[in-house]
């Protein structure tokens, strides 16, 4: 953001902090602590974020092309695609842990 001279929104970090705290209040089958369902929900949110990041890099590549030498948008989009592939694997594992009774027989 600094390189592109984009101003940081001072409210976004505070909003992220608040969202993280509120996320701990979700019904995960435990009054306190972490459950397998917590991991599944967090991975689903990360998957959404990484998918958005890939679309952003592709849009910037399309719009700016090689306009900013310091950034290789296509390489960044490829990295996000690899992250999505890995997160899909982790998501399947987390689903199996969260819902063991629904596993394959």
Residue, then its C-alpha position, 0 to 999 in steps of 0.5 A: x500500500x505504501x508503494x502504491x501511495x494508498x492510505x491505510x484505513x485506521x478503522x479496519x484493524x480495529x474492525x478485524x480485532x473486534x470480528x476476531x473477538x466476536x468470532x470466539x462467541x460462536x456456538x461451537x459445542x464448547x462453552x470455553x476452548x477450541x473445538x473441531x468446528x472452530x477450525x472448520x469455520x476458520x478455514x472456510x473464512x480463510x478460503x474466502x479471503x484467499x479466493x478474493x486475494x487471487x481475484x484481486x491480483x488477477x484484476x490488478x494484472x488485467x488493469x495495470x499489467x506491467x505498470x508497476x515493476x515491483x509487483x508480479x501480479x500473475x505470480x501473486x495470483x498463482x501463489x494464491x491459487x496454490x494456497x487455495x489448493x492446500x486450503x481445500x485439502x485442510x478443509x476436507x481434513x477439518x470437516x472429517x474431524x468436525x463431523x466424524x459420524x458422517x465419515x465414509x463407511 
